[in-house]
Amino acid sequence: MSKRIVVIGAGPGGLAAAMLLSSKGYDVKVFEKKPYIGGRNAEVRLGDFKFDMGPTFLSMVHIVEELFFAAKRNLYDYMKLVELDPMYELVFEHKKLLMTRNRHEMKKQLDTLFPGNSVGYERFMRDTKKKMNVLTPILQSKMDRLIQLFQPKVIRALPELELSKSLYDVLSQYFNEEEVKYAFTFQSKYLGMSPWECPGAFSILSYMEHAYGVFHPIGGLNELSKAMAKVVKEYGGQIFTNCGVKKLWIEGKNVKGVHLENGETVEADEVVINADFAHAMTNLVEEGVLTKYAPKKLDKKKYSCSTFMLYLGLDTQFDLAHHTIIFSSDYRKNVEEITKTKQLSEEPSIYIQNACVNDPTLAPEGKSALYVLAPVPNNFSNIDWEKEKASFRKLLLKTIEQKTNIKNIEKHIEVEKMITPNIWEQDIYVYKGATFNLGHQLSQMMVFRPHNEFEELKKCWLVGGGTHPGSGLPTILESARITVNGILAKDGVHTVPVSPLPAVEGLQ
């Protein structure tokens, strides 16, 4: 009999783990509480309009290619990817900057808009390539013992971790204009963090985009979840939606399986948890079982910000980039309101996806599917979203009209959906609405983050943003590879290979 694996949650980490394990001959069952797959990487469908619920940027495509190849599949048999160039447009108070992977064009723009900063761009790319090369092995292997901090690969990486510097500090070494620093540090929002608090090591986030590009899957990034689910089923794995797990079945410290909300009990040899980490530990485990991650201790951890979401089906199209980021005129104040004082900004920063410019499948002809995201405080803020949501929505639409070519947006809305931090927490089961999971402070990274082989329970594994190596789609997929390799190694099965980083042309 093949070994039985239960995966809790059909988010991208859970589906990647299920795909790899089912391809290795394991008996895989995925249980998903919601009626759809994908977790925060799901599809949102409103009539004839289609949106991604969460992630919209696909970078580091080689990781996805490797996981499909390891499952004896070709990614491009399941998805069509379009590289975006320019990658995105940044809108500042008095200037607009088109970020491109074309280094000649990037330097030309910097020379025109921010004279003197193109030299810093070249230095940034060269230096961060070295940083990426030494940090990647850490992000691709488990980190669950303090002794692992003294491995040669970690010691080699220490100078690049820039432990005493924030992300903003690091970019200040290359650029002297605030807007350019923001252009290479806003990616800390992928972790739900402030660039003034985010560890300097995360300068690799903007490097990843400039070195490896930003891609859009036709149909949206949710197509990746669907593709992995399809491979799971091709190998005989089963995915049950509308089928939530009520509790882990635990005897002593051994996880024996799961108790489902429908009353059934499913036995398993290993259980992989892809649910939001803090939500899972406070809901799926009986009180008193956990020590390190008991509810009171989880409450004291540091968490990412949340997001306020609008999905707008419009009856027209506008001249707007695929990805647009509007920066508040006082960006630092805006970020501190989100992460420190935890109050609603009067002048928010906003991200807009207008994917219909490259993908006609998302809306009827002549119409568009507009995705709007504003980073906001998580629910430790106690903001009354029922009271605030209408006025905040109005503020976002007004800001978009002031800062972009979109005018009279309200009269063009055919269908609309809103997700507030309360909805993230109550309906999508995200602890405190912290959309990007546990924070990425140094005290919650690597060996100090919940381990892929969960340290408090046996035969229990973690995937997703709440475990090593962290949040963001590429790292979530790496968490699945690390966890799967842990299970395979335990069983004496050949592990999933990890390839070196692809070469980046023109960088010595």
N, C-alpha and C positions, 0 to 999 in steps of 0.2 A: 504493500500500500504506500502510495506517495505521501510525503509529509504534508500535513494540513496547516495552511496559513490563513488566518483571518486578518483582514485589513479593515480598520475602522476609519471610514471617511474616503470619499472618492475625489479628493482634491488632487492636484498634479503630483504631489509627493507620493500619495497612496497609489495612484494609478501607475506611476513609473515603477514603484516597487512591485506592484501586482504584475505588471507587464514582464519585468525581468524574471520574477520568480516563477510565473506560469510558463515562461519560455524554457525554464530549466526543469520543468516537469513536476513542479509542486502543485498540489491541490489548493487553489486560491479562491477564497470567497471574500468579496468586498461588500461591506454593509454601509449604506449611505442613508442618513436620516431624511434628507431632502428628496423631493421627487425628481431631481436632476443630478447629473454628475458634474464634476469640475470644481466644487468648493468655491473659493473666491475667484477661480479661473473658469467660471461657468458662462453659459450664454444667457443673455437677457433678451427675451423676444416680446415685443409689443406690437401686436398686429403684424403688419408687413415689414416692420423695422427690427433690426437685430443689432445687439451691442455685446461687448465684453462686460462682464460684471466688474472685474478688477483689473488685472494686469493687461496692458496694451502694448508694451515694448517687448520685443523679442530680440535679445542679443545673445552672444556666445552660442550661436546655432550649432557649433561643432559638438557641444555637449549633448544636445538632442539627437544629432546624427549618431553619436557614439552609443547612446542608450538603445536606439532602434537597431543599430547594427548588432549590438550584443544580444538583442532578442531575435536575431536573424531576420530582420526586416529593414526595408529601405524607407526612410522618413518620407521621401518624395513620392512614394506610392500612395501616401495618405494625406499629404498636404502640399499646397502650392505656396511658396514664399516669395515675397517681393521685397527687394532691398530698397529702403527709403533714402533718397539723397536729394535735397537736404534731409537730415535725420529729424530735425524739429526746428521751429522758429521760437526765439526768445524775445519777449516784448518787455522792454524796460520803459521808464518814464519818457525818455526822449529819444531812444534808439531801438532798433530791431536788429537782431543778429541771427542769421541762418547758420545753424551748426551743421557742418558737413564732414564726412569721412575723408573727403578729398583734401589732403594736407596743403596743397598749393592754394586752393580756393580758400581754405580756412585762414591761412596766413595773410592772403590778400585782403580778406574782410577785416581781420584784426588790424592790419596796417592802415586801412582806410578809416575805421571807426575808433580804434584805440591805438594810435601810433606808439610803436615801441614794444608792443606786447606779443608780436609774432615770434620773437626770439625766445621768449619764455615758453611759448607753445611748443616749440621744437625741443627745448630742454625738458619740459614736462613729459612729452611723449617718450623721449629716450630714457629718462630716469624711471618713469613709471612702468616701462617695459621690464626693466630689471626687477622692480618691486613685484610685478605680477608673476614673473618667473619664479621668484623664491617663495611667494605666498601661496601660489596655486597648489603645491604638494600638501600644504597644511589644510587647504580647503577641500582636498580630495581624499583625506584619510581620517579615520576616527581619532578623536581626542578625548579620551575618557579616563586618563590617569595623569596625576601631576608629573610623574616621571617623564611623560611624553613631551613636556615643555622643555626638556633637556636633550631631546633628540637633535642630531646634527642639523636636520632640515629646519628645525625651529630656531636653533641658535643662529644659523645662517640668515634667517629671516628677521631676527630681532632688530637689526639696524633699520630695516625697511618698515617695521611696524610703527616707527616714529611715536613711541609710547607717550612722550611728553607733549605731543602736538595734536591740535584738533585738525580736522579736514580743512577748515578755513585757514589755519596757520600754514599748512603745507602749501596750499595754492597761493598764499601770499608770497611764497618764495619764488614764484614764477611770474606773477602778474601784479601790476600796480594800480589797475583800474578795478573798482568794486564790481562793476557789471561783469567783467571777464572772470573775476573770482567766483561770482555767483553762477556763471555759465558752466563752471567745472566743479561746483560743489552742491548744486541743487539736487544732485542724484542721491544725497543723503536722505532725501524724502522717500526714496525707495525702501529705506529702512525705518521710515517714520521718525527721523531724528533731525536735530539742528546741526548745520555744518560747524557751528561754534562748539558743539559738544561731541560730535561724531569723531571717533578715532581717525587719525591721519592716514592709517592704512587704507581707508576706504577711498582714497584718491583713485584706486583701481576701478571704481565704478564708472567714472567718466572715461577713463582710458579704454575700458572694454568696448564702449560704444564707438570711440574714435578709431580704435584699432580693428575691431571686428564687425562694426556696422550695426544698424538697427533694421529689423525686418518686420514685415506685416504678413501674417498668413491670410490668404483669401478666405473670407468667412469669419475672420477674427481670431484672436489668440486662443479662444475657447476651442478652436478646432484641434489644438494639441491635446486637450483632455479627451476629446472624442476619438482621436487617432489612437491614443494609448489604450483607451477602453476597448476599441475594436481589436487591437492585438491581444489583449487579455482574453477576450471571448474566442478569438481564433485558436488559442491554445487550450481552450476548455475551462478557463477561469470564469467565475460567475460574479456578476455585479447586481446587487439587490438595492434598488432605490426605494424610497418610502419605507425604509426598514432600519430604524435607528437602534443603536446599542444602548441599553438601559444601564448596565453595569458590567465591569470586568468580572469574570468568574475567577476568584482568587482563593487559593487554599494555602495558608501560611503566607509565603511571599511568592508563590508560584502562580502564574496566570495560566489557567487551564482552558480558557475560552471566553465566551461572552454570553451574557443574558440579553436577549433582544427585547425591545419594547412590546413586541407582539406575544410575549410569553415564552417563546422558544429559547432553548439553550444550545449553543453551538460549541462543540469541543474543538480545540486547536492545539497544535504542537508549538506554534509560535504566534504571537499576536503583534501586529504592526499598527501603531496608533498614528493616524493622520489628522485626527481632529485637532482643533486649536488647543495648544498644550495646556494652558491654565484652565480653560473650560473643561477639558477632559479630566484633569486631575481633581477638579472640584465637583465634577458631576458623575464621572464613571467609576470612581473609587470610593468605597465606603470611608467615612470619616474615622480617623484613628489608625488607618493602615500606613499612610505616608508620614514621614518625619521631615525630610529635607524640603519636600514640596507639599507640606500640609497647607490647607486653605489660608491660615493666618500668615504663613511665610510667603505664599504666593502673592498675597495682597500687598506685601512690602517690596516686591520686586519692581524693577523699572520697566516700563512699557512704552511702546511706540505711540505716536499720535493716532488719531482716527481720521476718517475722511467723510465729507458730505458729498453725496453723489446725485447728479441729475442725468437722466437718460431721456433725450428729447428727439422725438421723431418730427422732423420739419417738412413742410410742404414745398420747400424750395431748396436751392443750393447756394452756398456763399463762397466767396473767394477767400479761403482760409487754408493754411497748411494742414497736413495730415496730423501732426502733433504741434500744439502751440502752448507755451507756458507764459503766463502773464505774471510779472513780478510786482508785488506791492512797492510803492515808492519808498517806503521805509521797510525794506525786507527783513532786516534784523529785528525790528520791533514786532513785525508780523510773526516771525519764527518764535520769538520769545513768548508771545501771547499763546501760541499753540502748545509749546513744550514746557514753559516755566510757569507763567502766571495763570495759564489755562483759562483764558477768556476768549470770547468771540471777537475776531478782528473787525474793525470798522472798514479796513481796506485789505481784503484778503488777497493772497496769491492764488491763481487759478490755472489748472491744466485743462486743456480742451483737446479732444480727439475728434477729428473730422475725417474719418477713414474712407468715406465715400469718394474722396478725390482719387483714391487708388483702388477702391474695391466696390464695384457696382452691385455686389450681391447683398449689401447690407440694408438697402432701402429701394423702394420703387423708383423707376426712372424719373429724373428731375427732382427727386426729394433727397433728404439726407438724414443720417443718424448721428446726432451730436452727443458726445459723452463729455460731461463736465465734472471735474473733481476739485474740491477745495480741501486742503489739509486743515483739520480742526482739532481741538483738544480731545483726548479720550474721555471716557466717562468717569474718571476720577475727578473731573471738573464739576460734576453735578449740574451741568447746563440743562435747563428745561427745554428739550428739543421740541416738544409739542407746542410750546409757547413761541419758540424762536425760529422754527423751520420756515415759516412763510416769509418772514422779513429777511432771513438770510438768503433764501432762494431769490428774492427780489433784488437783493444787493449783488448777487453773483451775475444775474442777467444784466443789470445796469452796468456793472464793470465790464462785462464782455462787450456790450454795445459801445462803451466809451473807448475801449482799447483795441478793438478789431474792426473788420469790415462788416460784421454782422449788425444789422439794424432792425428795429421793430421785431425783435425775436419772438415776443409774446404772441403776436398775431399769426406767426407761422407754425406754432406748435400744434401738431395733430394728436400726438400721444406723449405721455410723460410718466416717468417713474422716479421716485426719490428714495434714497437710502440715507438715513441719518445715523449717527453713532449709536443711538438707541436700537435702531433696526439691526445694525451689525451685531449688537450684543444679544438682543432678544430673539431675533428671527434667524440669524445666520450663525449664532453660537460662537461669537468672537468675544473673548474675555475683555470686559470693560470697553468694548468697541475698539480695541487697539488693533487696527487693521493690519499692521505689519508685525504683530506679535510682541514677544519680549524685546526690550531695547538691546542695542548692540554696544553698550558700554563695555570697556575692557573687563569689568567685573562679571560680565554675562556673555563672554565669548570663549571659544575653544573649550578647554577642559572645564571652564566655569559655566558653560551652558548645559542644559539637560542633555544627557549623553544619548547617542544613537541607540546603544544597547542600554535601556533605561536602568539607572543605578539602583532604584528602589524596589524593583520587581523583577523576577526571573521570567525568562521566555517572553519578554515584553520589549518591543523596539519602537523607536520614534522616527518619523519622517516629517518634513515640513519646516516652516520658518521658526518653530520653537525649539529646534534642536540644532546641533552643529551641522553645517557651518553657518546657518542663519537664514534671514528672509531674502526675498527676491527670487524670481523664477529659476535662474541658473543655479543658485545655491540650494534651493529646494530640491531640484533634480539631483544635485550632488549628494544631498542628504539621503535620497533614495538609494543611490549607488553605494554609499558607505554602509547603510543599513543592510542592504541586500548582500553585499560582500561579507558583512559580519555573519549573517545567517549561513551563507554558502561555505565560508571558512569553517564554521562550527560543524558543518555536516561533511566536511572533506570534499566539497564539490569545487570545481574550477571557478574562480571568481571572475567578475566582470572586469575586463581590462580598463585601465585608465591611460589615455594617450597623452603625450606631451602637448603643450599649447601649440596651435598652428603658428607658423611663421608669419610675421607681419612685414610686408614688403617696405623697403626704404628706411627701416629703423635699424641702426647698427647697435 
